Amino acid sequence: MTRYARITGTGSSLPPQRLTNADMVELLAPRGVETSDDWIVERTGIRARHFVADGVYASDLAVEACQQALSAAQVAPDDIDLIIVATSTPDMVFPSTATIVQRKLGIAGCPAFDVQAVCTGFIYALTVADSLIRSGTSRKALVVGTEIFSRLLDFNDRTTCVLFGDGAGAVVLEASDTPGILATDIHADGKHTGILCVPGHVSGGQILGDPLLKMDGQAVFKLAVGVLEDTARATLTKAGKTTEDIDWLIPHQANIRIMHSTARKLKLPLDKVVVTVDQHGNTSAASIPLALDHAVRQGQVKKGDTLMLEGVGGGFTWGSVLLDF
């Protein structure tokens, strides 16, 4: 009997503090950084984002998202036998944020580890969890994307500081006799490391290098549009499906122009694209599960729908997952 992995519950978490573009204009003005709502919306589609308060960590957002997902799946924490957290903003250098989430959820004994693939992190984590469930190693997994990018931003750089936000999204992934995840496709090309990175590290009790986010926006845009189409088509081929089988495209929420361009290349109508970038900004590894949970709770995504999830991020990484919800 073939073993599959199915999403049985979704959850998300957004910090209470919501900053509109007007709020960002006000925040940046004392620094002499000029921007406007029109400038941000025209280039990105972003209208608002959420920032955490001091003392809040990626694990805190992850726990709230996990609790919602567990409740939706009607699964008790003690039933979880695998935790994978995708994050580029961990609570500390080590141990993994996944083990901290594990402790806060009151779970013990199961494997728990982080995956670092930046904005493609949730796709990578879902792919790993799918493999472990299919192999029989795990039966019920928590897969989480959680990020606090507000602490990596250079608020003197208007080309990046208006783009990102904080949040978390989670799913419960369970073993099933019924197909759920149909196919996955993940890639990386390290020669593009420099176009999106935070080039700093800790050594001898000091931060060496630059601990703030750097991005070549034009290079990222050009690369993203191409690889997102390629990975989506590769995953469809693996699953023996076509674009006509896709009910919803749930892409990484970075830039509305990239999302719309990808949909057009796949010949998907724009009303089949789940969009939350306008309200959340780019939440990196959290963006896809956040968008998924939003679409489920808004009644857009329904049981039986076929979803294409896809992401692209620093590294450079990219990938996609096709699944029946």
C-alpha positions in Angstrom: 0.0 0.0 0.0 1.4 3.4 -1.0 1.9 5.9 1.8 1.2 9.6 1.2 1.5 12.8 3.2 -1.5 15.1 3.5 -2.0 18.5 5.1 -4.7 18.1 7.7 -4.5 21.5 9.4 -3.1 25.0 8.9 -2.4 27.9 11.2 -0.7 31.3 11.2 0.5 34.1 13.5 1.0 37.8 12.8 2.3 40.3 15.4 -0.3 42.8 16.6 1.7 45.8 15.4 0.6 46.6 11.8 2.4 49.3 9.8 0.9 50.7 6.7 2.9 52.4 4.0 1.9 55.7 5.6 3.4 54.5 8.9 6.6 53.5 7.1 6.8 57.0 5.5 6.5 58.5 9.0 9.1 56.1 10.5 11.7 56.8 7.8 11.3 60.5 7.4 13.5 61.4 10.5 16.3 59.4 8.8 16.0 61.5 5.7 14.8 58.4 3.7 12.1 59.4 1.3 9.3 57.0 0.1 5.6 57.0 -0.5 2.6 54.8 -0.5 2.4 55.1 -4.3 6.1 54.3 -4.8 5.8 51.1 -2.6 2.5 49.9 -4.1 3.6 50.5 -7.7 6.8 48.5 -7.4 5.7 45.7 -5.0 2.0 45.6 -4.3 2.7 45.9 -0.6 0.3 48.1 1.5 1.1 46.9 5.1 3.3 44.6 7.1 3.5 43.5 10.7 6.5 44.0 13.1 7.1 42.1 16.4 7.6 43.9 19.7 10.8 43.7 21.7 11.2 40.4 23.4 9.2 38.4 20.9 11.1 35.6 19.0 10.5 33.5 16.0 9.7 30.6 18.2 6.8 32.6 19.8 5.2 33.2 16.4 5.8 29.6 15.4 4.1 28.2 18.5 0.9 30.3 17.9 0.8 29.1 14.3 1.4 25.5 15.4 -1.3 25.6 18.0 -3.8 26.8 15.4 -2.7 24.1 12.9 -3.0 21.4 15.6 -6.4 22.5 16.5 -7.5 22.6 12.9 -6.2 19.0 12.4 -7.6 17.9 15.7 -4.2 16.5 16.6 -2.8 16.6 20.1 0.8 17.9 20.6 1.9 14.5 22.0 0.9 12.9 18.7 3.5 14.9 16.8 6.6 12.8 15.9 8.5 15.4 13.7 9.0 19.1 13.9 10.7 21.1 11.0 11.1 24.8 11.3 12.1 26.9 8.3 13.6 30.2 9.3 16.4 32.6 8.6 15.9 34.5 11.8 16.4 31.8 14.6 16.0 32.6 18.3 19.7 32.0 18.8 22.8 30.5 17.1 22.0 27.1 18.6 20.1 25.1 19.5 17.6 25.1 16.7 14.4 27.1 16.9 12.6 23.8 16.3 13.7 22.4 19.6 12.6 25.6 21.3 9.2 25.3 19.6 9.1 21.7 20.7 9.7 22.7 24.4 7.1 25.5 24.3 4.5 23.1 22.9 5.3 20.5 25.6 6.5 17.9 23.2 9.5 15.7 23.9 11.5 12.9 22.2 10.7 13.4 18.5 13.2 14.8 16.0 13.2 18.6 15.7 15.4 20.6 13.4 15.6 23.8 11.4 15.9 24.2 7.6 17.6 27.4 6.2 16.7 28.1 2.6 15.5 31.7 3.2 12.2 32.4 1.3 12.1 28.9 -0.2 12.5 27.4 3.3 8.9 26.2 3.7 9.1 24.4 0.4 12.3 22.7 1.4 10.8 21.8 4.8 7.6 20.4 3.3 9.7 18.3 0.9 11.8 16.8 3.7 8.7 16.1 5.8 7.0 14.5 2.9 10.0 12.2 2.3 10.1 11.2 6.0 6.4 10.4 6.1 6.5 8.4 2.8 9.5 6.4 4.1 7.6 5.5 7.3 9.9 7.4 9.6 7.2 9.8 10.7 3.4 9.8 10.8 2.4 13.3 12.1 4.6 16.3 11.4 4.6 20.0 12.2 6.1 22.0 9.4 6.6 25.7 10.2 7.8 28.8 8.5 8.6 31.6 11.0 10.5 34.9 10.5 11.3 38.2 12.2 12.9 40.1 9.3 12.2 43.5 10.9 15.4 42.9 12.9 17.5 42.4 9.7 16.4 45.6 7.9 18.5 48.6 7.1 16.1 51.5 7.7 18.3 53.8 5.7 17.7 51.7 2.5 14.2 52.4 1.1 14.7 49.7 -1.5 14.6 46.9 1.1 13.2 48.2 4.4 9.7 48.6 3.1 9.5 45.1 1.7 9.6 42.8 4.6 7.5 41.8 7.6 7.3 39.3 10.4 5.0 36.3 10.8 4.6 32.6 10.9 2.6 29.8 9.2 2.4 26.2 10.0 0.8 23.0 8.8 0.2 19.5 10.2 1.3 16.9 7.7 0.0 13.4 8.3 0.5 9.9 6.8 -2.5 8.9 4.6 -3.6 6.3 2.2 -5.0 9.1 0.0 -2.7 11.2 -2.1 -1.9 14.6 -0.7 1.5 15.9 -1.7 1.8 14.8 -5.3 5.3 16.0 -6.3 8.0 18.3 -5.2 11.0 20.0 -6.8 13.8 21.9 -5.1 17.0 23.6 -6.3 19.8 25.9 -5.4 22.6 27.8 -7.2 25.2 29.2 -4.9 26.8 31.5 -7.5 24.0 33.9 -6.9 24.7 34.3 -3.1 25.5 37.9 -3.3 22.3 39.2 -4.8 20.3 38.6 -1.6 22.1 38.1 1.7 22.8 39.2 5.2 26.7 39.1 5.1 27.4 39.0 8.9 28.3 36.4 11.5 29.2 36.1 15.2 32.8 35.6 16.2 34.5 36.1 19.5 31.5 37.8 20.9 31.2 40.3 18.2 29.3 40.7 14.9 31.7 40.5 12.0 30.6 41.8 8.6 27.2 43.5 8.0 24.2 42.0 9.8 21.7 43.9 7.7 19.9 42.6 4.6 21.4 43.4 1.2 19.5 42.9 -2.1 20.0 43.5 -5.8 16.3 43.9 -6.6 16.6 43.8 -10.4 18.8 40.7 -10.4 16.4 38.9 -8.0 13.4 39.8 -10.1 15.0 38.6 -13.3 16.1 35.3 -11.8 12.9 34.7 -9.9 10.5 35.0 -12.8 12.4 32.4 -14.8 13.0 29.7 -12.1 9.4 29.9 -10.7 8.0 28.9 -14.1 10.5 26.2 -14.5 10.0 24.6 -11.1 6.2 24.7 -11.4 6.4 22.9 -14.8 8.9 20.4 -13.5 6.6 19.5 -10.5 3.6 19.2 -12.8 5.5 16.8 -15.0 6.6 14.7 -12.1 2.9 14.5 -11.0 1.6 13.8 -14.4 -0.5 16.9 -14.3 -0.9 20.1 -16.3 -1.6 23.7 -15.4 -5.3 23.1 -16.1 -5.3 20.9 -13.0 -4.2 23.8 -10.7 -7.1 25.3 -8.7 -4.9 27.7 -6.7 -1.3 29.1 -7.2 0.1 30.0 -3.8 3.5 31.6 -4.5 6.0 33.2 -2.2 4.6 36.6 -1.3 7.5 38.9 -2.3 6.4 41.1 -5.1 3.0 41.2 -6.9 4.7 41.7 -10.3 6.7 38.5 -9.9 3.5 36.7 -8.8 1.5 37.9 -11.7 4.3 37.3 -14.2 4.6 33.7 -13.1 0.8 33.2 -13.4 0.8 34.6 -16.9 3.7 32.3 -17.9 1.8 29.3 -16.6 -1.3 30.6 -18.4 -3.2 30.8 -15.1 -5.9 33.5 -14.6 -4.9 36.0 -11.9 -8.0 35.1 -9.9 -6.4 31.7 -9.2 -3.5 33.3 -7.4 -3.7 33.6 -3.6 -2.4 37.1 -2.7 -1.5 38.3 0.8 1.6 40.3 0.0 -0.5 43.5 0.1 -1.2 43.0 3.8 1.8 41.0 5.1 4.8 42.1 3.0 7.5 39.6 2.3 7.7 37.3 5.4 10.3 35.0 3.8 9.8 31.3 4.8 6.5 32.2 6.5 4.9 33.7 3.5 3.6 30.6 1.8 2.1 28.9 4.9 0.7 32.3 6.0 -1.0 32.7 2.6 -2.3 29.1 2.7 -3.8 29.5 6.1 -5.4 32.8 5.1 -6.9 31.3 2.0 -8.2 28.3 3.9 -9.8 30.5 6.6 -11.3 32.9 4.0 -12.9 29.9 2.2 -10.9 30.3 -0.9 -9.0 27.0 -0.6 -11.3 24.0 0.0 -10.9 20.3 0.5 -10.1 18.6 -2.7 -8.5 21.6 -4.4 -5.2 21.1 -6.1 -2.6 23.7 -5.0 0.7 24.7 -6.5 3.0 26.2 -3.8 6.3 27.7 -5.0 9.1 29.9 -3.6 12.3 31.5 -4.5 14.9 33.0 -2.1 18.4 33.9 -1.2 21.1 31.3 -1.8 19.8 31.3 -4.5 17.1 28.7 -3.8 13.8 27.8 -5.5 11.3 25.1 -5.5 7.7 24.0 -5.6 5.2 21.5 -4.2 2.0 20.3 -5.9 -0.6 18.9 -3.5 -4.3 17.9 -3.2 -5.6 19.7 -0.2 
